[in-house]
Amino acid sequence: YLEAILRTYNLLGRRDNKYKARIKILVHEEGIESLRAAVEAEFERQMAEAGGPRIQPDPDEIARIAAYFAPLSGDGSFGLLDDAALVRVAPGKALVVTQDAIAGGVHFLRDDDPSSIARKALRVNLSDLAAKGATPSAFSLALGLHEDWDEAWIAGFANGLALDCQEFGLSLSGGDTFRAKDGPVISITAWGEMDPEDYASRLGARPGDRLYVTGTIGDAALGLKVRLGEPDYCALAGAGSLLERYLLPAPPVAFAPNVARFASAAMDISDGLVGDLQKLARASGVDFEIALDAVPFSASTKEALALPGALEAALTGGDDYQILLTVPEALCGAFEATVRHGDILASLLGVAKKGEGRVAVVLPDGEAVRVARTSFAHFEPSRGPS
């Protein structure tokens, strides 16, 4: 408990100097029980100032937050000792906010590694921000735990968050923990900054705009089949690569400036290429026809496409977390030149046409690829975890 509080102490901001000094005195002169009482008193004082009920917090929960989550906090979050956080936005910038949740048995298997679960939960939100052209800065976390959770699971989960906080330059601003009967359930709200004039919604595509997609499509949907132990998929030479993409998405966060600079419309692909493109097409009032040969598939996915049902899964299964974007024709030359000098692939899929939101993927002979459904459906009873 003492170690946890000291770690929180080191994260407190300058506005908390008086409280920091009090902690220091208690640690060196009065010991752990006095420190525990002081922390509980500080929480009670903050609740009273806010006009809330005067309650005693759970000391174990305080220690847990201090040990695992407070080290991830940044400026304005007061070491996670307050009920809210301050978010500062640079002059001339706007705050872009997104929220996504993932649940055990739906978006991941409950016995997946907690570190990868945490990183997946965070990255699906970073994908949304990148698709708007925003640079991510911070996030809050609501964590619902099943009654059989243990300290090792929490430690692994927090470690996963720490890895991505370091990789993407993020900090944790706050959140909540609660009991979830069918947990774990993780809901993250993430935000980033950008020039509001550069925001790329789904609504801006116009006839003549060219359609691009980052990365490769279908890896994660086929990786789920590996994770579920389907023999034909487990036997693939690229099974390990597919599984890795399912467990740990790789959203093109560094591509956000290109979206902000060039895109007329954009969105991330979370529920499947075909279904998500339909959402963009309908919002913008355009149609798209895509040649199947233009869809970027990895070598591992190309290997799997010989299996029955693999093509439909790749096009509609979801969990890609790549970016669909349209670019006005006049900007395409500059966009493609910029992409060529970068590290993130962007493939040309087609051209927007005047229409009502129709999408077709066509084979070399001109026939349309037929699929039973266009995207992942959250409320489909027979659907397994994805």
C-alpha positions as CSV (number, residue, x, y, z in Angstrom):
1,Y,0.0,0.0,0.0
2,L,2.8,2.4,0.9
3,E,4.6,1.8,-2.3
4,A,1.5,2.4,-4.3
5,I,0.8,5.7,-2.6
6,L,4.4,6.8,-3.1
7,R,4.1,6.2,-6.8
8,T,1.0,8.3,-6.9
9,Y,2.8,11.0,-4.9
10,N,5.4,11.3,-7.6
11,L,2.7,11.9,-10.2
12,L,0.9,14.7,-8.4
13,G,1.1,18.1,-10.1
14,R,2.3,21.4,-8.9
15,R,-1.1,22.4,-7.7
16,D,-1.0,19.6,-5.2
17,N,2.2,20.7,-3.5
18,K,0.5,21.1,-0.1
19,Y,-0.9,17.6,-0.2
20,K,2.5,16.2,-1.4
21,A,4.2,17.8,1.5
22,R,1.7,16.3,3.9
23,I,2.3,12.8,2.4
24,K,6.1,13.3,2.7
25,I,5.8,14.2,6.4
26,L,3.5,11.2,7.1
27,V,5.8,8.8,5.3
28,H,8.9,9.8,7.1
29,E,7.5,10.6,10.6
30,E,4.3,8.9,11.2
31,G,4.1,5.7,9.2
32,I,1.7,3.8,7.0
33,E,-1.4,3.9,9.2
34,S,-1.3,7.7,9.4
35,L,-0.7,7.9,5.6
36,R,-3.7,5.6,5.0
37,A,-5.9,7.9,7.2
38,A,-4.6,11.0,5.4
39,V,-5.4,9.6,2.0
40,E,-8.9,8.6,3.0
41,A,-9.4,12.0,4.6
42,E,-8.3,13.7,1.4
43,F,-10.8,11.8,-0.6
44,E,-13.5,12.7,1.9
45,R,-12.5,16.3,1.7
46,Q,-12.7,16.3,-2.1
47,M,-16.2,14.7,-2.1
48,A,-17.4,17.3,0.5
49,E,-16.1,20.2,-1.7
50,A,-17.9,18.7,-4.7
51,G,-21.1,18.6,-2.7
52,G,-21.2,14.8,-2.8
53,P,-21.8,12.2,-0.1
54,R,-19.2,11.9,2.6
55,I,-18.1,8.3,2.1
56,Q,-15.1,6.2,3.0
57,P,-13.3,4.8,-0.1
58,D,-12.2,1.2,-0.4
59,P,-8.5,1.3,0.7
60,D,-7.8,-1.8,-1.5
61,E,-9.3,-0.1,-4.6
62,I,-7.3,3.1,-3.8
63,A,-4.1,1.1,-3.6
64,R,-4.9,-0.8,-6.8
65,I,-5.5,2.4,-8.8
66,A,-2.4,3.9,-7.4
67,A,-0.2,0.9,-8.1
68,Y,-1.5,0.0,-11.6
69,F,-3.2,3.0,-13.2
70,A,-1.9,6.2,-11.6
71,P,1.5,5.7,-13.2
72,L,-0.2,6.0,-16.6
73,S,-1.8,9.4,-15.7
74,G,-0.6,12.8,-16.9
75,D,-1.0,16.5,-16.4
76,G,-4.4,17.5,-15.3
77,S,-5.4,14.1,-13.9
78,F,-3.9,14.7,-10.4
79,G,-2.6,11.2,-10.0
80,L,-6.2,9.8,-10.4
81,L,-7.0,11.1,-6.9
82,D,-9.8,13.5,-8.2
83,D,-13.2,12.8,-9.6
84,A,-12.5,14.5,-13.0
85,A,-9.6,15.8,-15.1
86,L,-8.5,18.9,-16.8
87,V,-8.1,18.7,-20.6
88,R,-6.1,21.5,-22.2
89,V,-6.4,22.1,-25.9
90,A,-3.8,24.0,-27.9
91,P,-4.9,27.4,-29.4
92,G,-6.7,27.0,-32.7
93,K,-7.2,23.2,-32.2
94,A,-10.4,21.3,-31.5
95,L,-10.9,18.2,-29.3
96,V,-12.0,15.1,-31.2
97,V,-13.7,12.5,-28.9
98,T,-14.5,8.8,-29.6
99,Q,-15.7,6.0,-27.4
100,D,-15.5,2.2,-28.1
101,A,-16.1,-0.8,-25.9
102,I,-15.0,-4.4,-26.2
103,A,-16.5,-7.3,-24.3
104,G,-15.3,-10.8,-23.4
105,G,-16.9,-13.4,-25.6
106,V,-17.8,-10.9,-28.3
107,H,-14.6,-9.0,-29.3
108,F,-12.1,-11.3,-27.6
109,L,-11.9,-14.6,-25.8
110,R,-11.9,-14.4,-22.0
111,D,-8.7,-16.4,-21.7
112,D,-6.8,-14.1,-24.1
113,D,-3.7,-12.5,-22.6
114,P,-4.9,-9.4,-20.5
115,S,-2.0,-7.3,-22.0
116,S,-3.3,-7.8,-25.5
117,I,-6.9,-7.2,-24.4
118,A,-5.9,-3.9,-23.0
119,R,-4.0,-2.9,-26.1
120,K,-6.8,-3.9,-28.4
121,A,-9.3,-1.9,-26.3
122,L,-7.2,1.2,-26.7
123,R,-6.2,0.7,-30.3
124,V,-9.8,0.4,-31.6
125,N,-10.3,3.9,-30.3
126,L,-7.0,5.2,-31.8
127,S,-8.2,3.9,-35.1
128,D,-11.3,6.1,-34.9
129,L,-9.2,9.2,-34.1
130,A,-6.7,8.5,-36.9
131,A,-9.6,8.2,-39.4
132,K,-10.7,11.7,-38.5
133,G,-7.2,13.1,-38.9
134,A,-6.7,13.7,-35.1
135,T,-3.5,13.2,-33.1
136,P,-4.4,11.2,-29.9
137,S,-3.4,12.6,-26.5
138,A,-5.3,10.9,-23.7
139,F,-8.0,8.5,-22.7
140,S,-10.3,7.4,-19.8
141,L,-11.1,3.8,-18.9
142,A,-14.2,2.1,-17.6
143,L,-13.2,-1.5,-16.6
144,G,-15.8,-4.1,-15.7
145,L,-14.4,-7.2,-14.1
146,H,-15.9,-10.6,-13.6
147,E,-15.9,-11.8,-10.0
148,D,-13.1,-14.3,-10.7
149,W,-10.5,-11.6,-11.6
150,D,-7.2,-11.7,-9.8
151,E,-4.2,-9.4,-9.2
152,A,-2.1,-11.0,-12.0
153,W,-4.8,-10.2,-14.5
154,I,-5.0,-6.5,-13.5
155,A,-1.2,-6.3,-13.6
156,G,-1.0,-7.7,-17.1
157,F,-3.9,-5.5,-18.3
158,A,-2.2,-2.4,-16.9
159,N,1.1,-3.4,-18.4
160,G,-0.5,-3.6,-21.8
161,L,-1.9,-0.1,-21.4
162,A,1.5,1.2,-20.3
163,L,3.1,-0.3,-23.5
164,D,0.7,1.6,-25.7
165,C,0.8,4.8,-23.7
166,Q,4.6,4.8,-24.4
167,E,4.2,3.9,-28.0
168,F,1.6,6.4,-28.9
169,G,2.4,9.2,-26.4
170,L,-0.8,8.8,-24.4
171,S,-1.8,9.4,-20.8
172,L,-4.7,8.1,-18.7
173,S,-7.0,10.8,-17.3
174,G,-9.4,8.8,-15.2
175,G,-12.2,6.3,-15.3
176,D,-14.0,3.7,-13.2
177,T,-13.9,0.0,-12.2
178,F,-17.0,-2.0,-11.6
179,R,-18.3,-5.6,-11.3
180,A,-19.5,-7.1,-14.6
181,K,-21.4,-10.4,-14.4
182,D,-20.3,-11.5,-17.8
183,G,-17.0,-9.5,-17.8
184,P,-14.5,-8.4,-18.6
185,V,-15.9,-5.4,-20.3
186,I,-13.6,-2.5,-21.3
187,S,-14.9,0.9,-22.4
188,I,-12.5,3.6,-23.4
189,T,-13.1,7.2,-24.3
190,A,-10.2,8.7,-26.2
191,W,-9.5,12.1,-27.5
192,G,-7.1,13.9,-29.7
193,E,-6.5,17.3,-31.2
194,M,-6.7,18.7,-34.7
195,D,-7.5,21.8,-36.8
196,P,-11.3,21.7,-36.9
197,E,-11.3,22.7,-40.6
198,D,-9.5,19.4,-41.4
199,Y,-11.9,17.0,-39.7
200,A,-12.8,14.2,-42.1
201,S,-16.4,12.9,-41.5
202,R,-18.2,10.2,-43.4
203,L,-20.3,12.8,-45.2
204,G,-17.9,14.5,-47.5
205,A,-17.2,12.1,-50.4
206,R,-18.3,13.5,-53.8
207,P,-18.6,12.0,-57.3
208,G,-15.1,11.8,-58.8
209,D,-13.3,11.4,-55.5
210,R,-10.9,8.5,-55.4
211,L,-11.2,5.9,-52.7
212,Y,-8.2,4.5,-50.9
213,V,-7.6,2.1,-48.0
214,T,-4.6,1.8,-45.7
215,G,-2.9,-1.5,-44.8
216,T,-4.3,-4.9,-45.7
217,I,-7.8,-6.3,-45.3
218,G,-9.0,-9.6,-43.8
219,D,-6.1,-10.6,-41.6
220,A,-7.9,-10.3,-38.3
221,A,-11.1,-12.0,-39.4
222,L,-9.1,-15.0,-40.6
223,G,-7.0,-14.8,-37.5
224,L,-10.1,-15.3,-35.4
225,K,-10.5,-18.7,-37.1
226,V,-7.0,-19.6,-36.1
227,R,-7.7,-18.5,-32.5
228,L,-10.8,-20.7,-32.5
229,G,-8.7,-23.6,-33.6
230,E,-10.3,-24.3,-37.0
231,P,-7.9,-26.9,-38.4
232,D,-7.7,-25.7,-42.0
233,Y,-6.7,-22.2,-40.8
234,C,-4.3,-23.5,-38.1
235,A,-2.5,-25.4,-40.8
236,L,-1.7,-22.4,-42.9
237,A,1.9,-21.2,-43.2
238,G,0.7,-17.7,-42.3
239,A,-1.5,-18.8,-39.4
240,G,0.8,-17.0,-36.8
241,S,0.7,-13.7,-38.7
242,L,-3.1,-13.9,-39.0
243,L,-3.5,-14.7,-35.3
244,E,-1.3,-11.8,-34.3
245,R,-3.4,-9.3,-36.3
246,Y,-6.5,-10.6,-34.6
247,L,-5.1,-10.3,-31.1
248,L,-3.3,-7.0,-31.6
249,P,-4.7,-4.6,-34.2
250,A,-2.3,-2.2,-35.9
251,P,-4.2,1.0,-36.6
252,P,-2.3,3.5,-38.8
253,V,-2.1,6.2,-36.2
254,A,0.8,7.9,-38.0
255,F,-1.4,8.3,-41.1
256,A,-3.7,10.9,-39.4
257,P,-1.9,13.9,-40.8
258,N,-2.5,12.6,-44.3
259,V,-6.2,12.2,-43.6
260,A,-6.4,15.8,-42.2
261,R,-4.5,17.2,-45.2
262,F,-6.1,15.3,-48.1
263,A,-9.4,13.4,-47.2
264,S,-12.8,14.6,-48.2
265,A,-14.3,11.8,-46.2
266,A,-12.9,9.0,-44.0
267,M,-13.8,6.3,-41.5
268,D,-12.1,3.3,-39.9
269,I,-12.9,-0.3,-40.8
270,S,-14.0,-2.1,-37.7
271,D,-17.0,-4.2,-38.9
272,G,-15.8,-5.2,-42.3
273,L,-14.6,-3.5,-45.5
274,V,-17.9,-3.9,-47.4
275,G,-20.3,-2.9,-44.6
276,D,-18.2,0.0,-43.4
277,L,-17.8,1.3,-47.0
278,Q,-21.6,1.1,-47.3
279,K,-21.9,3.4,-44.3
280,L,-19.6,6.0,-45.8
281,A,-21.3,5.7,-49.2
282,R,-24.8,6.2,-47.7
283,A,-23.7,9.1,-45.6
284,S,-22.1,10.8,-48.6
285,G,-24.8,9.8,-51.1
286,V,-22.4,8.1,-53.6
287,D,-21.8,4.6,-55.0
288,F,-18.6,2.6,-55.2
289,E,-17.6,-0.3,-57.4
290,I,-14.4,-2.0,-56.3
291,A,-12.4,-4.6,-58.3
292,L,-11.6,-7.5,-56.1
293,D,-8.0,-7.4,-57.5
294,A,-7.7,-3.9,-56.1
295,V,-8.3,-5.0,-52.5
296,P,-5.0,-5.2,-50.6
297,F,-4.6,-8.7,-49.1
298,S,-1.5,-9.8,-47.2
299,A,0.4,-12.9,-48.3
300,S,-1.1,-14.8,-45.3
301,T,-4.6,-13.9,-46.3
302,K,-4.0,-14.7,-50.0
303,E,-2.9,-18.1,-48.9
304,A,-6.2,-18.6,-46.9
305,L,-8.5,-17.4,-49.7
306,A,-8.4,-20.9,-51.2
307,L,-10.5,-22.1,-48.2
308,P,-14.3,-22.2,-48.4
309,G,-15.8,-19.0,-46.9
310,A,-12.5,-17.2,-46.5
311,L,-13.1,-14.5,-49.0
312,E,-16.4,-13.5,-47.5
313,A,-14.8,-13.5,-44.0
314,A,-12.0,-11.3,-45.3
315,L,-14.3,-8.8,-46.9
316,T,-16.9,-8.6,-44.1
317,G,-15.5,-10.0,-40.9
318,G,-14.1,-6.8,-39.4
319,D,-11.4,-6.1,-36.9
320,D,-9.2,-4.6,-39.7
321,Y,-8.9,-1.1,-38.0
322,Q,-7.6,0.4,-41.2
323,I,-8.7,3.7,-42.8
324,L,-11.1,4.2,-45.7
325,L,-10.7,7.6,-47.2
326,T,-11.7,9.5,-50.3
327,V,-9.5,12.2,-51.9
328,P,-10.6,14.8,-54.4
329,E,-9.1,14.1,-57.8
330,A,-7.1,17.4,-57.8
331,L,-5.3,16.3,-54.7
332,C,-4.6,12.7,-55.6
333,G,-1.2,13.3,-57.1
334,A,0.1,15.0,-54.0
335,F,-1.5,12.4,-51.8
336,E,0.0,9.5,-53.6
337,A,3.4,11.2,-53.6
338,T,3.2,11.8,-49.9
339,V,2.2,8.1,-49.2
340,R,5.1,6.8,-51.3
341,H,7.5,8.6,-49.0
342,G,5.9,7.2,-45.9
343,D,5.8,3.9,-44.1
344,I,2.0,3.2,-44.4
345,L,0.6,1.6,-47.5
346,A,-2.5,3.2,-49.1
347,S,-4.2,1.3,-52.0
348,L,-6.5,2.8,-54.6
349,L,-9.8,0.9,-54.6
350,G,-12.0,2.9,-57.0
351,V,-13.9,6.1,-57.7
352,A,-17.0,7.6,-56.1
353,K,-20.0,7.9,-58.4
354,K,-23.3,9.7,-58.0
355,G,-25.7,7.3,-56.3
356,E,-27.5,6.3,-53.1
357,G,-25.0,4.3,-51.1
358,R,-24.5,1.1,-53.1
359,V,-21.3,-0.8,-52.9
360,A,-20.2,-3.7,-55.1
361,V,-17.0,-5.8,-55.2
362,V,-16.6,-7.3,-58.6
363,L,-14.6,-10.2,-60.0
364,P,-12.4,-10.0,-63.1
365,D,-15.2,-11.3,-65.2
366,G,-17.5,-8.4,-64.0
367,E,-19.6,-10.6,-61.7
368,A,-20.3,-9.2,-58.3
369,V,-19.0,-11.0,-55.2
370,R,-22.0,-12.3,-53.4
371,V,-21.9,-12.3,-49.5
372,A,-24.5,-13.4,-47.0
373,R,-24.0,-10.3,-45.0
374,T,-21.9,-7.2,-45.4
375,S,-20.4,-6.7,-42.0
376,F,-20.0,-8.0,-38.4
377,A,-23.4,-7.7,-36.6
378,H,-23.2,-7.2,-32.8
379,F,-26.7,-8.6,-32.1
380,E,-26.5,-11.7,-34.3
381,P,-27.1,-14.6,-31.9
382,S,-25.0,-17.2,-33.7
383,R,-21.9,-14.9,-33.9
384,G,-18.8,-15.9,-32.0
385,P,-16.2,-13.7,-30.5
386,S,-14.5,-11.3,-32.9
